[in-house]
Amino acid sequence: MGAHALGAAGYATYAAGLSAQQQPDAASREIGWQLAHATEPVKTALRKLPPLGENQSGPLGRGLLASGALAPIIRELQSRLNEDA
């Protein structure tokens, strides 16, 4: 389920960036908003996931989240999530 949450957050961030192309920091601000509104239990659960692409057989191994436009977004989400720890 955690990978699904990261996917939803990634797609929302991607959409925010597309809708505000004249604002280069729109995606980064969206990530900040999401992390600011996530509860501690949610953050704790997401921190338990392996980094994107680390475990090829896991939910964050191969696929849409680990490739294309979503990969850097998911990586930034995970990085900023761990910075808050």
PyMOL Python script that loads the backbone (N, CA, C, O; Angstrom):
from pymol import cmd

cmd.read_pdbstr("""\
ATOM      1  N   MET A   1       0.804  -1.195   0.000  1.00  0.00           N
ATOM      2  CA  MET A   1       0.000   0.000   0.000  1.00  0.00           C
ATOM      3  C   MET A   1       0.852   1.267   0.000  1.00  0.00           C
ATOM      4  O   MET A   1       0.455   2.285  -0.568  1.00  0.00           O
ATOM      5  N   GLY A   2       2.020   1.206   0.635  1.00  0.00           N
ATOM      6  CA  GLY A   2       2.873   2.378   0.691  1.00  0.00           C
ATOM      7  C   GLY A   2       3.321   2.832  -0.678  1.00  0.00           C
ATOM      8  O   GLY A   2       3.395   4.029  -0.955  1.00  0.00           O
ATOM      9  N   ALA A   3       3.623   1.859  -1.544  1.00  0.00           N
ATOM     10  CA  ALA A   3       4.031   2.215  -2.900  1.00  0.00           C
ATOM     11  C   ALA A   3       2.893   2.910  -3.637  1.00  0.00           C
ATOM     12  O   ALA A   3       3.126   3.807  -4.447  1.00  0.00           O
ATOM     13  N   HIS A   4       1.668   2.495  -3.354  1.00  0.00           N
ATOM     14  CA  HIS A   4       0.511   3.162  -3.961  1.00  0.00           C
ATOM     15  C   HIS A   4       0.414   4.605  -3.482  1.00  0.00           C
ATOM     16  O   HIS A   4       0.085   5.502  -4.259  1.00  0.00           O
ATOM     17  N   ALA A   5       0.700   4.825  -2.211  1.00  0.00           N
ATOM     18  CA  ALA A   5       0.665   6.188  -1.680  1.00  0.00           C
ATOM     19  C   ALA A   5       1.732   7.053  -2.342  1.00  0.00           C
ATOM     20  O   ALA A   5       1.471   8.205  -2.689  1.00  0.00           O
ATOM     21  N   LEU A   6       2.935   6.502  -2.518  1.00  0.00           N
ATOM     22  CA  LEU A   6       3.981   7.258  -3.206  1.00  0.00           C
ATOM     23  C   LEU A   6       3.594   7.518  -4.657  1.00  0.00           C
ATOM     24  O   LEU A   6       3.865   8.593  -5.192  1.00  0.00           O
ATOM     25  N   GLY A   7       2.971   6.549  -5.285  1.00  0.00           N
ATOM     26  CA  GLY A   7       2.520   6.739  -6.663  1.00  0.00           C
ATOM     27  C   GLY A   7       1.498   7.846  -6.782  1.00  0.00           C
ATOM     28  O   GLY A   7       1.584   8.687  -7.677  1.00  0.00           O
ATOM     29  N   ALA A   8       0.529   7.848  -5.880  1.00  0.00           N
ATOM     30  CA  ALA A   8      -0.493   8.903  -5.904  1.00  0.00           C
ATOM     31  C   ALA A   8       0.143  10.268  -5.664  1.00  0.00           C
ATOM     32  O   ALA A   8      -0.203  11.244  -6.330  1.00  0.00           O
ATOM     33  N   ALA A   9       1.061  10.335  -4.727  1.00  0.00           N
ATOM     34  CA  ALA A   9       1.751  11.598  -4.457  1.00  0.00           C
ATOM     35  C   ALA A   9       2.583  12.026  -5.661  1.00  0.00           C
ATOM     36  O   ALA A   9       2.653  13.210  -5.992  1.00  0.00           O
ATOM     37  N   GLY A  10       3.208  11.054  -6.309  1.00  0.00           N
ATOM     38  CA  GLY A  10       4.006  11.357  -7.496  1.00  0.00           C
ATOM     39  C   GLY A  10       3.163  11.884  -8.645  1.00  0.00           C
ATOM     40  O   GLY A  10       3.543  12.850  -9.307  1.00  0.00           O
ATOM     41  N   TYR A  11       2.036  11.261  -8.882  1.00  0.00           N
ATOM     42  CA  TYR A  11       1.152  11.732  -9.956  1.00  0.00           C
ATOM     43  C   TYR A  11       0.588  13.113  -9.649  1.00  0.00           C
ATOM     44  O   TYR A  11       0.460  13.944 -10.548  1.00  0.00           O
ATOM     45  N   ALA A  12       0.250  13.365  -8.382  1.00  0.00           N
ATOM     46  CA  ALA A  12      -0.255  14.689  -8.004  1.00  0.00           C
ATOM     47  C   ALA A  12       0.826  15.746  -8.205  1.00  0.00           C
ATOM     48  O   ALA A  12       0.539  16.852  -8.664  1.00  0.00           O
ATOM     49  N   THR A  13       2.046  15.414  -7.867  1.00  0.00           N
ATOM     50  CA  THR A  13       3.160  16.344  -8.046  1.00  0.00           C
ATOM     51  C   THR A  13       3.411  16.602  -9.528  1.00  0.00           C
ATOM     52  O   THR A  13       3.641  17.739  -9.941  1.00  0.00           O
ATOM     53  N   TYR A  14       3.363  15.550 -10.310  1.00  0.00           N
ATOM     54  CA  TYR A  14       3.555  15.681 -11.754  1.00  0.00           C
ATOM     55  C   TYR A  14       2.477  16.603 -12.345  1.00  0.00           C
ATOM     56  O   TYR A  14       2.774  17.477 -13.160  1.00  0.00           O
ATOM     57  N   ALA A  15       1.238  16.396 -11.926  1.00  0.00           N
ATOM     58  CA  ALA A  15       0.135  17.232 -12.415  1.00  0.00           C
ATOM     59  C   ALA A  15       0.312  18.684 -11.987  1.00  0.00           C
ATOM     60  O   ALA A  15       0.044  19.598 -12.767  1.00  0.00           O
ATOM     61  N   ALA A  16       0.759  18.901 -10.754  1.00  0.00           N
ATOM     62  CA  ALA A  16       0.976  20.270 -10.272  1.00  0.00           C
ATOM     63  C   ALA A  16       2.051  20.959 -11.111  1.00  0.00           C
ATOM     64  O   ALA A  16       1.929  22.138 -11.441  1.00  0.00           O
ATOM     65  N   GLY A  17       3.085  20.229 -11.445  1.00  0.00           N
ATOM     66  CA  GLY A  17       4.141  20.794 -12.275  1.00  0.00           C
ATOM     67  C   GLY A  17       3.659  21.121 -13.677  1.00  0.00           C
ATOM     68  O   GLY A  17       4.019  22.157 -14.236  1.00  0.00           O
ATOM     69  N   LEU A  18       2.850  20.245 -14.243  1.00  0.00           N
ATOM     70  CA  LEU A  18       2.317  20.482 -15.590  1.00  0.00           C
ATOM     71  C   LEU A  18       1.359  21.668 -15.623  1.00  0.00           C
ATOM     72  O   LEU A  18       1.351  22.448 -16.575  1.00  0.00           O
ATOM     73  N   SER A  19       0.558  21.792 -14.579  1.00  0.00           N
ATOM     74  CA  SER A  19      -0.447  22.849 -14.574  1.00  0.00           C
ATOM     75  C   SER A  19       0.141  24.232 -14.294  1.00  0.00           C
ATOM     76  O   SER A  19      -0.510  25.248 -14.540  1.00  0.00           O
ATOM     77  N   ALA A  20       1.349  24.269 -13.790  1.00  0.00           N
ATOM     78  CA  ALA A  20       1.983  25.558 -13.456  1.00  0.00           C
ATOM     79  C   ALA A  20       3.370  25.626 -14.076  1.00  0.00           C
ATOM     80  O   ALA A  20       4.352  25.897 -13.385  1.00  0.00           O
ATOM     81  N   GLN A  21       3.451  25.381 -15.374  1.00  0.00           N
ATOM     82  CA  GLN A  21       4.750  25.323 -16.040  1.00  0.00           C
ATOM     83  C   GLN A  21       5.511  26.641 -15.966  1.00  0.00           C
ATOM     84  O   GLN A  21       6.737  26.650 -16.072  1.00  0.00           O
ATOM     85  N   GLN A  22       4.815  27.733 -15.789  1.00  0.00           N
ATOM     86  CA  GLN A  22       5.485  29.030 -15.682  1.00  0.00           C
ATOM     87  C   GLN A  22       6.104  29.213 -14.295  1.00  0.00           C
ATOM     88  O   GLN A  22       6.808  30.196 -14.060  1.00  0.00           O
ATOM     89  N   GLN A  23       5.850  28.278 -13.375  1.00  0.00           N
ATOM     90  CA  GLN A  23       6.414  28.322 -12.026  1.00  0.00           C
ATOM     91  C   GLN A  23       7.308  27.094 -11.835  1.00  0.00           C
ATOM     92  O   GLN A  23       6.813  26.021 -11.489  1.00  0.00           O
ATOM     93  N   PRO A  24       8.599  27.237 -12.053  1.00  0.00           N
ATOM     94  CA  PRO A  24       9.496  26.076 -12.014  1.00  0.00           C
ATOM     95  C   PRO A  24       9.530  25.338 -10.675  1.00  0.00           C
ATOM     96  O   PRO A  24       9.929  24.174 -10.628  1.00  0.00           O
ATOM     97  N   ASP A  25       9.126  25.986  -9.605  1.00  0.00           N
ATOM     98  CA  ASP A  25       9.170  25.331  -8.303  1.00  0.00           C
ATOM     99  C   ASP A  25       7.822  24.716  -7.891  1.00  0.00           C
ATOM    100  O   ASP A  25       7.665  24.286  -6.749  1.00  0.00           O
ATOM    101  N   ALA A  26       6.861  24.673  -8.805  1.00  0.00           N
ATOM    102  CA  ALA A  26       5.519  24.170  -8.473  1.00  0.00           C
ATOM    103  C   ALA A  26       5.556  22.727  -7.972  1.00  0.00           C
ATOM    104  O   ALA A  26       4.897  22.404  -6.983  1.00  0.00           O
ATOM    105  N   ALA A  27       6.306  21.866  -8.628  1.00  0.00           N
ATOM    106  CA  ALA A  27       6.370  20.463  -8.209  1.00  0.00           C
ATOM    107  C   ALA A  27       7.020  20.341  -6.833  1.00  0.00           C
ATOM    108  O   ALA A  27       6.548  19.581  -5.988  1.00  0.00           O
ATOM    109  N   SER A  28       8.077  21.069  -6.611  1.00  0.00           N
ATOM    110  CA  SER A  28       8.756  21.030  -5.315  1.00  0.00           C
ATOM    111  C   SER A  28       7.845  21.543  -4.203  1.00  0.00           C
ATOM    112  O   SER A  28       7.830  20.993  -3.102  1.00  0.00           O
ATOM    113  N   ARG A  29       7.093  22.588  -4.493  1.00  0.00           N
ATOM    114  CA  ARG A  29       6.144  23.106  -3.497  1.00  0.00           C
ATOM    115  C   ARG A  29       5.048  22.088  -3.206  1.00  0.00           C
ATOM    116  O   ARG A  29       4.603  21.964  -2.065  1.00  0.00           O
ATOM    117  N   GLU A  30       4.612  21.359  -4.231  1.00  0.00           N
ATOM    118  CA  GLU A  30       3.594  20.327  -4.034  1.00  0.00           C
ATOM    119  C   GLU A  30       4.120  19.224  -3.121  1.00  0.00           C
ATOM    120  O   GLU A  30       3.404  18.743  -2.243  1.00  0.00           O
ATOM    121  N   ILE A  31       5.356  18.831  -3.327  1.00  0.00           N
ATOM    122  CA  ILE A  31       5.960  17.815  -2.451  1.00  0.00           C
ATOM    123  C   ILE A  31       5.995  18.327  -1.018  1.00  0.00           C
ATOM    124  O   ILE A  31       5.654  17.597  -0.087  1.00  0.00           O
ATOM    125  N   GLY A  32       6.402  19.568  -0.839  1.00  0.00           N
ATOM    126  CA  GLY A  32       6.428  20.149   0.499  1.00  0.00           C
ATOM    127  C   GLY A  32       5.051  20.166   1.147  1.00  0.00           C
ATOM    128  O   GLY A  32       4.908  19.871   2.334  1.00  0.00           O
ATOM    129  N   TRP A  33       4.038  20.515   0.355  1.00  0.00           N
ATOM    130  CA  TRP A  33       2.673  20.538   0.879  1.00  0.00           C
ATOM    131  C   TRP A  33       2.251  19.141   1.325  1.00  0.00           C
ATOM    132  O   TRP A  33       1.687  18.967   2.405  1.00  0.00           O
ATOM    133  N   GLN A  34       2.530  18.150   0.480  1.00  0.00           N
ATOM    134  CA  GLN A  34       2.137  16.776   0.805  1.00  0.00           C
ATOM    135  C   GLN A  34       2.817  16.295   2.079  1.00  0.00           C
ATOM    136  O   GLN A  34       2.176  15.690   2.939  1.00  0.00           O
ATOM    137  N   LEU A  35       4.097  16.558   2.200  1.00  0.00           N
ATOM    138  CA  LEU A  35       4.824  16.105   3.390  1.00  0.00           C
ATOM    139  C   LEU A  35       4.370  16.852   4.638  1.00  0.00           C
ATOM    140  O   LEU A  35       4.328  16.278   5.726  1.00  0.00           O
ATOM    141  N   ALA A  36       4.036  18.110   4.489  1.00  0.00           N
ATOM    142  CA  ALA A  36       3.554  18.882   5.634  1.00  0.00           C
ATOM    143  C   ALA A  36       2.194  18.388   6.125  1.00  0.00           C
ATOM    144  O   ALA A  36       1.870  18.535   7.303  1.00  0.00           O
ATOM    145  N   HIS A  37       1.412  17.815   5.244  1.00  0.00           N
ATOM    146  CA  HIS A  37       0.072  17.358   5.606  1.00  0.00           C
ATOM    147  C   HIS A  37      -0.009  15.859   5.907  1.00  0.00           C
ATOM    148  O   HIS A  37      -1.062  15.367   6.312  1.00  0.00           O
ATOM    149  N   ALA A  38       1.077  15.144   5.714  1.00  0.00           N
ATOM    150  CA  ALA A  38       1.083  13.712   6.025  1.00  0.00           C
ATOM    151  C   ALA A  38       1.183  13.524   7.533  1.00  0.00           C
ATOM    152  O   ALA A  38       1.928  14.233   8.210  1.00  0.00           O
ATOM    153  N   THR A  39       0.439  12.578   8.043  1.00  0.00           N
ATOM    154  CA  THR A  39       0.503  12.288   9.480  1.00  0.00           C
ATOM    155  C   THR A  39       1.792  11.517   9.784  1.00  0.00           C
ATOM    156  O   THR A  39       2.409  10.938   8.891  1.00  0.00           O
ATOM    157  N   GLU A  40       2.177  11.522  11.039  1.00  0.00           N
ATOM    158  CA  GLU A  40       3.392  10.789  11.428  1.00  0.00           C
ATOM    159  C   GLU A  40       3.283   9.289  11.143  1.00  0.00           C
ATOM    160  O   GLU A  40       4.262   8.698  10.687  1.00  0.00           O
ATOM    161  N   PRO A  41       2.131   8.644  11.391  1.00  0.00           N
ATOM    162  CA  PRO A  41       2.045   7.221  11.038  1.00  0.00           C
ATOM    163  C   PRO A  41       2.246   6.982   9.531  1.00  0.00           C
ATOM    164  O   PRO A  41       2.856   5.987   9.140  1.00  0.00           O
ATOM    165  N   VAL A  42       1.744   7.875   8.703  1.00  0.00           N
ATOM    166  CA  VAL A  42       1.935   7.740   7.257  1.00  0.00           C
ATOM    167  C   VAL A  42       3.416   7.898   6.919  1.00  0.00           C
ATOM    168  O   VAL A  42       3.971   7.100   6.164  1.00  0.00           O
ATOM    169  N   LYS A  43       4.047   8.914   7.473  1.00  0.00           N
ATOM    170  CA  LYS A  43       5.474   9.137   7.211  1.00  0.00           C
ATOM    171  C   LYS A  43       6.308   7.944   7.670  1.00  0.00           C
ATOM    172  O   LYS A  43       7.232   7.527   6.972  1.00  0.00           O
ATOM    173  N   THR A  44       5.985   7.398   8.834  1.00  0.00           N
ATOM    174  CA  THR A  44       6.714   6.242   9.356  1.00  0.00           C
ATOM    175  C   THR A  44       6.586   5.055   8.407  1.00  0.00           C
ATOM    176  O   THR A  44       7.570   4.370   8.126  1.00  0.00           O
ATOM    177  N   ALA A  45       5.387   4.818   7.920  1.00  0.00           N
ATOM    178  CA  ALA A  45       5.165   3.700   6.991  1.00  0.00           C
ATOM    179  C   ALA A  45       5.928   3.911   5.686  1.00  0.00           C
ATOM    180  O   ALA A  45       6.533   2.972   5.167  1.00  0.00           O
ATOM    181  N   LEU A  46       5.907   5.117   5.155  1.00  0.00           N
ATOM    182  CA  LEU A  46       6.596   5.399   3.893  1.00  0.00           C
ATOM    183  C   LEU A  46       8.102   5.293   4.033  1.00  0.00           C
ATOM    184  O   LEU A  46       8.782   4.906   3.083  1.00  0.00           O
ATOM    185  N   ARG A  47       8.635   5.629   5.195  1.00  0.00           N
ATOM    186  CA  ARG A  47      10.082   5.529   5.415  1.00  0.00           C
ATOM    187  C   ARG A  47      10.560   4.082   5.423  1.00  0.00           C
ATOM    188  O   ARG A  47      11.744   3.822   5.210  1.00  0.00           O
ATOM    189  N   LYS A  48       9.661   3.147   5.664  1.00  0.00           N
ATOM    190  CA  LYS A  48      10.025   1.731   5.693  1.00  0.00           C
ATOM    191  C   LYS A  48      10.189   1.139   4.294  1.00  0.00           C
ATOM    192  O   LYS A  48      10.734   0.045   4.143  1.00  0.00           O
ATOM    193  N   LEU A  49       9.727   1.847   3.282  1.00  0.00           N
ATOM    194  CA  LEU A  49       9.867   1.358   1.906  1.00  0.00           C
ATOM    195  C   LEU A  49      11.311   1.486   1.451  1.00  0.00           C
ATOM    196  O   LEU A  49      12.010   2.414   1.858  1.00  0.00           O
ATOM    197  N   PRO A  50      11.768   0.557   0.605  1.00  0.00           N
ATOM    198  CA  PRO A  50      13.125   0.694   0.069  1.00  0.00           C
ATOM    199  C   PRO A  50      13.194   1.866  -0.905  1.00  0.00           C
ATOM    200  O   PRO A  50      12.179   2.258  -1.481  1.00  0.00           O
ATOM    201  N   PRO A  51      14.380   2.421  -1.088  1.00  0.00           N
ATOM    202  CA  PRO A  51      14.514   3.487  -2.084  1.00  0.00           C
ATOM    203  C   PRO A  51      14.081   3.006  -3.471  1.00  0.00           C
ATOM    204  O   PRO A  51      14.245   1.835  -3.812  1.00  0.00           O
ATOM    205  N   LEU A  52      13.548   3.893  -4.233  1.00  0.00           N
ATOM    206  CA  LEU A  52      13.070   3.573  -5.585  1.00  0.00           C
ATOM    207  C   LEU A  52      14.168   2.887  -6.385  1.00  0.00           C
ATOM    208  O   LEU A  52      15.290   3.386  -6.468  1.00  0.00           O
ATOM    209  N   GLY A  53      13.841   1.745  -6.971  1.00  0.00           N
ATOM    210  CA  GLY A  53      14.757   1.019  -7.831  1.00  0.00           C
ATOM    211  C   GLY A  53      15.758   0.135  -7.123  1.00  0.00           C
ATOM    212  O   GLY A  53      16.506  -0.583  -7.786  1.00  0.00           O
ATOM    213  N   GLU A  54      15.802   0.157  -5.798  1.00  0.00           N
ATOM    214  CA  GLU A  54      16.789  -0.641  -5.059  1.00  0.00           C
ATOM    215  C   GLU A  54      16.460  -2.126  -5.079  1.00  0.00           C
ATOM    216  O   GLU A  54      17.346  -2.956  -5.281  1.00  0.00           O
ATOM    217  N   ASN A  55      15.202  -2.463  -4.873  1.00  0.00           N
ATOM    218  CA  ASN A  55      14.760  -3.857  -4.845  1.00  0.00           C
ATOM    219  C   ASN A  55      13.928  -4.107  -6.104  1.00  0.00           C
ATOM    220  O   ASN A  55      12.759  -3.726  -6.168  1.00  0.00           O
ATOM    221  N   GLN A  56      14.535  -4.745  -7.097  1.00  0.00           N
ATOM    222  CA  GLN A  56      13.874  -4.920  -8.391  1.00  0.00           C
ATOM    223  C   GLN A  56      12.625  -5.794  -8.323  1.00  0.00           C
ATOM    224  O   GLN A  56      11.772  -5.710  -9.206  1.00  0.00           O
ATOM    225  N   SER A  57      12.501  -6.624  -7.300  1.00  0.00           N
ATOM    226  CA  SER A  57      11.312  -7.478  -7.209  1.00  0.00           C
ATOM    227  C   SER A  57      10.230  -6.861  -6.328  1.00  0.00           C
ATOM    228  O   SER A  57       9.133  -7.410  -6.228  1.00  0.00           O
ATOM    229  N   GLY A  58      10.516  -5.746  -5.699  1.00  0.00           N
ATOM    230  CA  GLY A  58       9.549  -5.121  -4.807  1.00  0.00           C
ATOM    231  C   GLY A  58       8.636  -4.147  -5.527  1.00  0.00           C
ATOM    232  O   GLY A  58       8.734  -3.972  -6.741  1.00  0.00           O
ATOM    233  N   PRO A  59       7.755  -3.520  -4.782  1.00  0.00           N
ATOM    234  CA  PRO A  59       6.765  -2.618  -5.373  1.00  0.00           C
ATOM    235  C   PRO A  59       7.367  -1.345  -5.964  1.00  0.00           C
ATOM    236  O   PRO A  59       6.731  -0.684  -6.786  1.00  0.00           O
ATOM    237  N   LEU A  60       8.575  -1.000  -5.559  1.00  0.00           N
ATOM    238  CA  LEU A  60       9.233   0.188  -6.099  1.00  0.00           C
ATOM    239  C   LEU A  60      10.413  -0.187  -6.985  1.00  0.00           C
ATOM    240  O   LEU A  60      11.331   0.609  -7.185  1.00  0.00           O
ATOM    241  N   GLY A  61      10.379  -1.410  -7.512  1.00  0.00           N
ATOM    242  CA  GLY A  61      11.468  -1.895  -8.349  1.00  0.00           C
ATOM    243  C   GLY A  61      11.361  -1.417  -9.776  1.00  0.00           C
ATOM    244  O   GLY A  61      11.955  -0.403 -10.144  1.00  0.00           O
ATOM    245  N   ARG A  62      10.629  -2.121 -10.561  1.00  0.00           N
ATOM    246  CA  ARG A  62      10.457  -1.781 -11.971  1.00  0.00           C
ATOM    247  C   ARG A  62       9.048  -1.253 -12.189  1.00  0.00           C
ATOM    248  O   ARG A  62       8.151  -1.502 -11.383  1.00  0.00           O
ATOM    249  N   GLY A  63       8.863  -0.542 -13.251  1.00  0.00           N
ATOM    250  CA  GLY A  63       7.522  -0.090 -13.586  1.00  0.00           C
ATOM    251  C   GLY A  63       7.438   1.411 -13.717  1.00  0.00           C
ATOM    252  O   GLY A  63       8.447   2.108 -13.827  1.00  0.00           O
ATOM    253  N   LEU A  64       6.216   1.887 -13.704  1.00  0.00           N
ATOM    254  CA  LEU A  64       5.961   3.304 -13.970  1.00  0.00           C
ATOM    255  C   LEU A  64       6.567   4.241 -12.933  1.00  0.00           C
ATOM    256  O   LEU A  64       7.017   5.334 -13.278  1.00  0.00           O
ATOM    257  N   LEU A  65       6.585   3.834 -11.681  1.00  0.00           N
ATOM    258  CA  LEU A  65       7.125   4.724 -10.660  1.00  0.00           C
ATOM    259  C   LEU A  65       8.635   4.880 -10.780  1.00  0.00           C
ATOM    260  O   LEU A  65       9.185   5.923 -10.426  1.00  0.00           O
ATOM    261  N   ALA A  66       9.301   3.852 -11.274  1.00  0.00           N
ATOM    262  CA  ALA A  66      10.762   3.863 -11.355  1.00  0.00           C
ATOM    263  C   ALA A  66      11.281   4.340 -12.703  1.00  0.00           C
ATOM    264  O   ALA A  66      12.486   4.308 -12.953  1.00  0.00           O
ATOM    265  N   SER A  67      10.387   4.775 -13.561  1.00  0.00           N
ATOM    266  CA  SER A  67      10.837   5.189 -14.887  1.00  0.00           C
ATOM    267  C   SER A  67      10.121   6.472 -15.310  1.00  0.00           C
ATOM    268  O   SER A  67       9.140   6.885 -14.691  1.00  0.00           O
ATOM    269  N   GLY A  68      10.615   7.071 -16.343  1.00  0.00           N
ATOM    270  CA  GLY A  68       9.962   8.249 -16.901  1.00  0.00           C
ATOM    271  C   GLY A  68       9.949   9.433 -15.959  1.00  0.00           C
ATOM    272  O   GLY A  68      10.834   9.587 -15.118  1.00  0.00           O
ATOM    273  N   ALA A  69       8.944  10.257 -16.110  1.00  0.00           N
ATOM    274  CA  ALA A  69       8.848  11.514 -15.367  1.00  0.00           C
ATOM    275  C   ALA A  69       8.593  11.306 -13.874  1.00  0.00           C
ATOM    276  O   ALA A  69       8.898  12.188 -13.071  1.00  0.00           O
ATOM    277  N   LEU A  70       8.045  10.169 -13.496  1.00  0.00           N
ATOM    278  CA  LEU A  70       7.729   9.959 -12.083  1.00  0.00           C
ATOM    279  C   LEU A  70       8.934   9.587 -11.239  1.00  0.00           C
ATOM    280  O   LEU A  70       8.948   9.868 -10.041  1.00  0.00           O
ATOM    281  N   ALA A  71       9.934   8.970 -11.824  1.00  0.00           N
ATOM    282  CA  ALA A  71      11.087   8.508 -11.043  1.00  0.00           C
ATOM    283  C   ALA A  71      11.762   9.630 -10.257  1.00  0.00           C
ATOM    284  O   ALA A  71      11.966   9.471  -9.053  1.00  0.00           O
ATOM    285  N   PRO A  72      12.119  10.757 -10.877  1.00  0.00           N
ATOM    286  CA  PRO A  72      12.765  11.803 -10.073  1.00  0.00           C
ATOM    287  C   PRO A  72      11.845  12.399  -9.007  1.00  0.00           C
ATOM    288  O   PRO A  72      12.309  12.853  -7.960  1.00  0.00           O
ATOM    289  N   ILE A  73      10.556  12.393  -9.277  1.00  0.00           N
ATOM    290  CA  ILE A  73       9.603  12.908  -8.290  1.00  0.00           C
ATOM    291  C   ILE A  73       9.557  11.976  -7.081  1.00  0.00           C
ATOM    292  O   ILE A  73       9.623  12.437  -5.941  1.00  0.00           O
ATOM    293  N   ILE A  74       9.444  10.678  -7.320  1.00  0.00           N
ATOM    294  CA  ILE A  74       9.400   9.703  -6.229  1.00  0.00           C
ATOM    295  C   ILE A  74      10.702   9.751  -5.436  1.00  0.00           C
ATOM    296  O   ILE A  74      10.686   9.684  -4.207  1.00  0.00           O
ATOM    297  N   ARG A  75      11.833   9.865  -6.139  1.00  0.00           N
ATOM    298  CA  ARG A  75      13.124   9.962  -5.442  1.00  0.00           C
ATOM    299  C   ARG A  75      13.179  11.201  -4.553  1.00  0.00           C
ATOM    300  O   ARG A  75      13.665  11.135  -3.425  1.00  0.00           O
ATOM    301  N   GLU A  76      12.686  12.324  -5.054  1.00  0.00           N
ATOM    302  CA  GLU A  76      12.682  13.540  -4.234  1.00  0.00           C
ATOM    303  C   GLU A  76      11.740  13.392  -3.045  1.00  0.00           C
ATOM    304  O   GLU A  76      12.067  13.821  -1.939  1.00  0.00           O
ATOM    305  N   LEU A  77      10.590  12.797  -3.261  1.00  0.00           N
ATOM    306  CA  LEU A  77       9.668  12.550  -2.145  1.00  0.00           C
ATOM    307  C   LEU A  77      10.348  11.718  -1.063  1.00  0.00           C
ATOM    308  O   LEU A  77      10.300  12.061   0.118  1.00  0.00           O
ATOM    309  N   GLN A  78      10.981  10.625  -1.477  1.00  0.00           N
ATOM    310  CA  GLN A  78      11.634   9.761  -0.497  1.00  0.00           C
ATOM    311  C   GLN A  78      12.794  10.478   0.191  1.00  0.00           C
ATOM    312  O   GLN A  78      12.986  10.329   1.398  1.00  0.00           O
ATOM    313  N   SER A  79      13.552  11.240  -0.554  1.00  0.00           N
ATOM    314  CA  SER A  79      14.677  11.957   0.017  1.00  0.00           C
ATOM    315  C   SER A  79      14.213  12.986   1.053  1.00  0.00           C
ATOM    316  O   SER A  79      14.745  13.048   2.161  1.00  0.00           O
ATOM    317  N   ARG A  80      13.240  13.771   0.687  1.00  0.00           N
ATOM    318  CA  ARG A  80      12.738  14.804   1.610  1.00  0.00           C
ATOM    319  C   ARG A  80      12.024  14.190   2.798  1.00  0.00           C
ATOM    320  O   ARG A  80      12.071  14.736   3.900  1.00  0.00           O
ATOM    321  N   LEU A  81      11.369  13.068   2.589  1.00  0.00           N
ATOM    322  CA  LEU A  81      10.715  12.364   3.688  1.00  0.00           C
ATOM    323  C   LEU A  81      11.758  11.912   4.713  1.00  0.00           C
ATOM    324  O   LEU A  81      11.545  12.034   5.919  1.00  0.00           O
ATOM    325  N   ASN A  82      12.867  11.397   4.231  1.00  0.00           N
ATOM    326  CA  ASN A  82      13.919  10.930   5.137  1.00  0.00           C
ATOM    327  C   ASN A  82      14.688  12.075   5.792  1.00  0.00           C
ATOM    328  O   ASN A  82      15.237  11.906   6.881  1.00  0.00           O
ATOM    329  N   GLU A  83      14.734  13.218   5.153  1.00  0.00           N
ATOM    330  CA  GLU A  83      15.363  14.396   5.759  1.00  0.00           C
ATOM    331  C   GLU A  83      14.592  14.859   6.985  1.00  0.00           C
ATOM    332  O   GLU A  83      15.174  15.368   7.942  1.00  0.00           O
ATOM    333  N   ASP A  84      13.272  14.678   6.947  1.00  0.00           N
ATOM    334  CA  ASP A  84      12.405  15.100   8.045  1.00  0.00           C
ATOM    335  C   ASP A  84      12.481  14.172   9.249  1.00  0.00           C
ATOM    336  O   ASP A  84      12.017  14.514  10.336  1.00  0.00           O
ATOM    337  N   ALA A  85      13.073  12.986   9.047  1.00  0.00           N
ATOM    338  CA  ALA A  85      13.080  11.957  10.113  1.00  0.00           C
ATOM    339  C   ALA A  85      13.831  12.409  11.343  1.00  0.00           C
ATOM    340  O   ALA A  85      13.925  11.663  12.317  1.00  0.00           O
TER     341      ALA A  85
END
""", "prot")
cmd.dss("prot")
cmd.show_as("cartoon", "prot")
cmd.util.cbc("prot")
cmd.orient("prot")
